[in-house]
């Protein structure tokens, strides 16, 4: 049993008459009280961030107040504990204060004295918990930034959404292309939640054979089917108290989807071949690379399951929508790979940076990570050089000349990359590059590039 967070004061005294009198005093002051006759087991019932205070007599049979103080502070050293005694024992009072008691009250004491001390202790407790929450939020924000690297607007928004959803009990549907990092997001949701100490169970539904998917997810009893000789605990049951991440949910058969819907609604699982309903305390995070609404319209995915999952959707932006995040991520992965292989780190040259910025990254972060690994190993940085819209991009040479040569090549590459994008006029091209039209004409001439050679228009178009 856990003491409710609505309780503000746990009052412990073995004298029933005094316990009733003190309870009445605190209750009339508007405080929510839990009166107890003994201290044994109290510490086990208090969650670490319980927002109340403990008032306890010192001299009691069984566990005394000082022993209780020691046990409580072993769990949370900042929990205010007020100790009371009727023996006027000054050495005992000194011992209590040195042990970390918030206050020491000698019986008989005035009711106002007790109320004043309790209210000050509650105010201190609120301040401690506020500071603790702030530190945790800052730590979580730093941890998210380290896991989900990038400063683009889509990534800032994603991290904000993860931070808001992590602390809730809501199931989550993650939407993202192949290689976008769906499991990384799922793991972050788990690690930043109150379930962080529970299991995180990841399963790819698309990798399971149809013949074993139900047994794998729901478990089975002996004799449930041919070859089922022993009881098997399914993934849902194994994740009890934690989080289950179910990737490629769109690949599930309609029959399995029915069982999943029932489980999400009832939070109960029944093993194959069994009759017992087993209660579950789990969070389900599903992920898909498909449009489930469209799949539901086509009859490939249950509409009721889609609406049940789509309460808290999280969309992971593809890498092509994240601008210069690609450069930050690439260098991050390259530095990690260099350290892992015991090699000196390499820095990207301007032309290489331009090449990375122009690439459409169809494989998203997974493709980028592999490219960074090759780069760290000193291999050629070779990519399928396509513009973000899928059209062929201008060729890029990766040169290793002096600074002036590299800057010239970088400038030419950026202009060529922008030429590969659709522009209705020289004006729109100049605006995209952030330079005046005359400067653009000069640079086109200097680098041997021509707006009229593209399919967008002719070089004399100014509007």
N, C-alpha and C positions, 0 to 999 in steps of 0.2 A: 504493500500500500504506500502511495506517495501523498504527502501533505499538499493540499490544494494551494495554488499560488494566490488565491484570494485571501487566505489566512494571513493576517498581519503580525500576530503575536502568538507564539507557542508558550503557554504558561505551565510550568511543571512544579508541583508542590505536593508532598505526600499528606499534608494536613488538609482534609476535605473542607473544613470551615474557612480556613484562610484562602484556599484555592477558590472557593465560591465567592468570597468577599472581593478578592483581587479581580476575578473574572467580571464581577458586576461593575467594578470601578472602570475597567477598561472598556467594557461593553457600553456603558453609559456615555463614554467619551467618543463613541462611534467607531471603535476599532473592532475588527473581526478576530475573534479569539478561539484558540483550540486549547482547552484545559486538559492536562494529563496528570496522572498520579505518580508516574515513575519516568525516569530518564532513559531506561534501557530501550534501544531500538529507535529512538528519535532521530539520530543522525542518519540512519539508513533510509528514513522516510523523507528527508529533505533533499530536493534537487539542488545542485550546486548554485544555481542562480535564483534560488528562492528569494523573493523580495521582502521577507519579514525579519523579525528579531526574536530571540529566545530569552525568556525570563525564567530563571530556575533557582530554586532553593539549593543551598550547598549541602547541608547535612540531611541526607535521605538514605533509607535502607537500599541495599543493592548498589546501583551506580550513583555516586554523589555528583554534585554540581561541577566540581573541578575535573572529574573524569569525563563528564559530558562535554565540558569546554574543550578539553584536549581532543576528544573524538570529533567534535564539530569543526574545529580549526584544522584538523588533519584533512578534512574535505574542502573547506573554504576558510582560509585564514582571515578573510575580511568580513565574516558574518558577525554582527554585533550580538554579544551574549551578556545579559545583565544578571548578576548573581546576588542573592539575598540570604541573610542569616540572622538568627536571633540571639547569637551568642556573644556579640561584641568582641569578636576575636580579631584584634588588629593585625597580628602576624598572618592570619588567614586571609584578611583583606589584601594585605601586601602581596601574598602569594598569588591571589586571584588576579590582581592587576598585572603582575609580572607575567602571568600565563596568558594575558591578552584579553581579559574581561573588559567589556566596554564601560561598565559601571559596577559599583558595589553598594548595595543598599542594606543598612542595618535595621532590623525590626526592633521596635515598631517605627514605621516611617509614614509620613503624610501621603495621602493619595495624590496630591499635586506633585510631590517629588517623584513618584513613580511615573505619572503621566508625562511630566516634563522630560524625564530620562528616556522613556520609550519613544516619544515623538522625535527627540533629537537623534536617537539611534535609527529610526526609520528614515529620517531625512538623509543621514549619512549613508544608509544602505542604498537609497535611490541614487545618490551621487556616484557611489561605487559601481553600481550596475550600469548607469549611463556611460561612465568612462570605459567600463569593460566592453560595452556594446560598440562604442566608438572605436576602440582599439581593434576589435574583431572586424568591424567594417573596413577599416583601413588595411588590415592584414589581408582580408578577402579580396579587396580591390587590387592590392599589389600582386597577390597570387593569381588572380584572373589575368592581369596584364602580362605576367610571365608565361602563362599557358596559352593565351590567345593574343599573340603578338600583333600589333598594328595600331595606327592612330587615325585611320580613315573614319569618316562619319558612320558607315555601316558597322564597323567593328566596335566603335564606342557605344553605339546603340545596342549591339548584341551583348556586350559586357554588362550594360545597365540592365537589360532584360534578365540576364542570368542572375545577377545580384538580387533582383526583385523576386524572382521565382524560386530561388534556391531555398529560402527560409519557409516556403509554404509547403503544404501537403499535396498540392495539385499534381496530377499526372501531366506529362509534357509530350508534345509531338514535335520532333525536330525535323525540319525540312531542309534538304541540302543535296547538292550534286555529289557524285562520286568523288571521294578524296577531299571533300570540303572540311572534314574534321568533326563529323557528327559524334563519334565516340568521345573525343576530347571534350566537347560541350556537355555530353551526358555525365562524364566523370566529374567535371567541374560542378555541375548541379548537385551531384551526390556529396562531394567533398566539402561544399560550402553549406550544406544543410545540417539539420539536427541528426541526420542518419549517418553522418560521416564515420562513426565507429561501427556501423553495421556493414554487412556484406554488400559489395557492388558486383552484380552478376551480369555479364555481357553475353549475349547470344545472337548469332546471325541467323535469322530465320531462313534466309535464302540459301544457306550452306547446309541445311538439314534435309535429309531424304524424307520424302512424304511418309514413308513407313515408320519413321521413328520420331517425328516432330511432336506428336501428342505425348508420347512417353517421356521425351526429353523435357518438355515444358511442364506437364502436369504430374509426372511420375506414374508408377504402376504398382499393383499388388502382385504377389506370386500367383501364377496361373492366369493372369489377365489375358495373355495371348501366348501362342506357341513360342517357347524359348524364354518366357518370363519366369525364371526359377526363384528369383529373390525380389524382395521389395526394393523399389527404386524411388528416391526422393527427387522430385522434379525441380526444375530451375526456379519456378515461382515459390515453392515451399522453401527451397534452399536460400532464397533471397529474403526470407522473413526477417523483419526488423531493419531492412536496408532498401536497396534499389535494384530493380531489374531493368536492364537496358536491352530492348528488343529491336535490333536493326533489320532493315529490309522487310518491314512488316507487310509491305504490299505483296510479297511472295507467298504469304500464308494462304492455305486453302480456305474456302468459304466455311467448311465444317469446323476448322480450328478457330476461325474468326468468331463463330457463334459461342464457342466455349470461352474465348478470351473476353468477349463482351460480358458474359455472365460473371466471370471472375472480377472484372473491373467494377461491375455494379454491386456485387454482393461481398467482395473481398473474402471469398471462400474458395478453396480448391478441393476437388475430389479426384483422388488417384484413379487411373484406369483400373477397372476390376474391383474397385472399392465402393463402399457405401457411406463412409464417414466424410462429413464436411469439415475441412480443416480451416480455421480462421487465419487470415493473413494480415499482417501489418507491413505492407510494402508500398513503395512508390514505383509506378511503371513509367518508364521513358521509352517511347517508341520513336523510330526514325524511318524516314523514307526518302528516296530520290525521285519518286513519282508524284504526280498530282492526284491525290487520293479522291478528291471530289470528282475528277474526270473518270477515274477508275470505277467509282461508285455508279456514275451515270452509265458506264459501259457494262455494268453488272459483274465486274471483276473484284469489287471490294464492297463489303456491306455498308450501306449508307448509315445505319444506326451506329455501327462501330466507328465510322469516320466522325460522326457528330459527337460521339462520346470521347474520342481522342482529341478532337480539335478545340478543346476548351482553352488550352494554353499553348498555342503554337509558337515555335521559335524558328525563324528562317536564318540559315547561315549564308551570308553573301558569298557568291563565287569569287574567286581571286581576281577575275577580270574586272570586277566592280570595286576593287579596293585600292586602286591607284598605286601610290608608292609603297603601300604595305608589302608589295612583292619584293622590293629591294630590302626592306627591313627584315622580312622573314628569311630571305635568301641568305643574307649575311649572318643572321642568327643560327640557321641550320649549318651553314658552312663553318662557322666558328666552333659549333658543337662537334661537328665531324672531325675537324682538325685536332681538337683536344682529344677526341676518342682514339684517333689513329696516331697520336703523338707527333703531329706534323705542325710546322709553323703556319699561322693563319695567312690567308690570301685576302687582299682587298680588291674589290671590283674596280675595273678601269671604266672611264666614262662611256666608252662604246659598249662595254658589256652591260652597264646599267641601262643604256638605251635599249639594248636587245631584250633585257628582262621586262622592261616597261611595255614593249610592243607586243610581247607574246600574249596569246589569249588564254593560256593555261587550261586546256580542256580537262586535264587531270587534277586541277586545283592544287591544294597544298601538298598532296602526296607527290604529284609530279615535280613540284618545286623542290621538295625535300630531296628527291632523288638527284635532281640537277645540281643542288648544292653539295651533295655528297661527292659527285663526280668532280666538281670544281675544287673541293677541298683536297682531293686526291691528285690534283694537278692535271686532270684530263681536260680535253677540249670542251668548251662551253658551247654545245651544239643544241639548238632548239628548232622545232618546227616553226619557222618564222611567219606566223599568220597575224594579221591585224585583229583587234578585239572583235570586229564584226564578222570575222571569218574570211574576209577577203585577203588575197595574197599581199603581203607587206613588201616594202622595198628591201633589197638586199642590204645586209649590214656586215661590214668588215670589222673584226675585232683586232685593233692594231695595238702595237706596244711601243710607239715612237715617243718623242719628247712631249712635254706638256702642251706646247702650242699645237702640235699635230693632233694630239688626242682631243683637245678642246674643239679644234676645227671639225674633226670627225664626229664628235658628239653632237655639235650643232647641226651638221648635215643630217645625221641620223634622226634627230628629233623632228626636223622639218620634213624629212622623207616619211617618217612614221605618221605625221599629221596629214600629209598629202594622201596617204592610203585610206584615210577616213573620209566619209562623205561630206563635202562642202559645196554649197551652191555658188560661192563667189570667193574672190580673193579677199574681200573684206571679212567674211566669216572665218577664212583660214588665218588671216592676220590676228583677228580677235582671239581665236583659239590659242595662238602662240603668244599673245600678249605683246605684240610689237606693231608699230605703224605700218601701213601698207607700203610706203616707200621703202622702209627698211626691209620689208619682206621681199619686194622686187629685187633689191640689191643682193640679198642673200641667196635668192633663187638663182640669179645670174652667176654669182660667185661660186656656187656649188654645182652648177650645171643642171639644176632642176627646173622643171617647167610645169606650172599649174595647167597649162593647155594640153600637156601630154596625158593628163588624167581624164577620167570619164566625167569630171565634175563641171567642166566648162572651159573657157579659154582664158589666156593670161590677161587679156585686156578688159575682162569683166571686173568692174570695181564695185558693183552693187549686187 
